[in-house]
């Protein structure tokens, strides 16, 4: 159980780090008027945020662990 919590925390921290990096890249791309790059980065940030919300949903994780048993 502790290992599972640690893995979950690590996954959330990793996603947050990736989002911060992508947001920094997006800011640079917008300042440089790189439209295609900005659009791509926005899509990547949206995907990472979706993954983050899925990773933080403890009820969904509990349900999935019941299905695994």
C-alpha positions in Angstrom: 0.0 0.0 0.0 2.8 2.4 0.9 4.6 1.6 -2.3 1.4 2.3 -4.3 1.0 5.7 -2.6 4.7 6.5 -3.3 4.2 5.5 -7.0 1.1 7.7 -7.2 2.9 10.7 -5.6 5.8 10.2 -7.9 3.5 10.0 -11.0 1.7 13.2 -9.9 5.0 15.1 -9.3 6.4 13.9 -12.6 3.2 15.2 -14.4 3.4 18.5 -12.6 7.1 18.9 -13.6 6.2 18.1 -17.3 3.4 20.6 -17.2 5.6 23.4 -15.8 8.2 22.6 -18.5 5.6 22.7 -21.3 4.2 26.0 -20.0 7.6 27.5 -20.1 8.2 26.3 -23.6 4.7 27.6 -24.6 5.5 31.1 -23.2 8.7 31.2 -25.3 6.9 29.9 -28.4 4.2 32.6 -28.0 6.7 35.4 -27.5 8.5 34.2 -30.6 5.1 34.0 -32.5 5.6 30.3 -33.3 2.0 29.5 -33.9 2.2 25.8 -34.8 4.6 25.1 -31.9 2.3 27.0 -29.5 -0.7 25.0 -30.7 1.2 21.7 -30.3 2.4 22.7 -26.8 -1.2 23.6 -25.8 -2.4 20.2 -26.9 0.4 18.5 -25.0 -0.4 20.5 -21.8 -4.1 19.6 -22.1 -3.1 15.9 -22.4 -0.8 16.1 -19.4 -3.5 17.9 -17.3 -6.0 15.2 -18.2 -3.5 12.5 -17.1 -3.0 14.5 -13.9 -6.7 14.6 -13.1 -6.9 10.9 -13.7 -3.9 10.2 -11.5 -5.3 12.3 -8.7 -8.8 10.7 -8.6 -8.5 8.4 -5.6 -12.0 6.9 -6.0 -11.2 5.8 -9.6 -7.9 4.3 -8.3 -9.8 2.4 -5.6 -12.3 1.1 -8.1 -9.6 0.0 -10.5 -7.8 -1.8 -7.6 -11.0 -3.7 -6.8 -11.2 -4.7 -10.5 -7.6 -5.9 -10.4 -8.4 -8.2 -7.4 
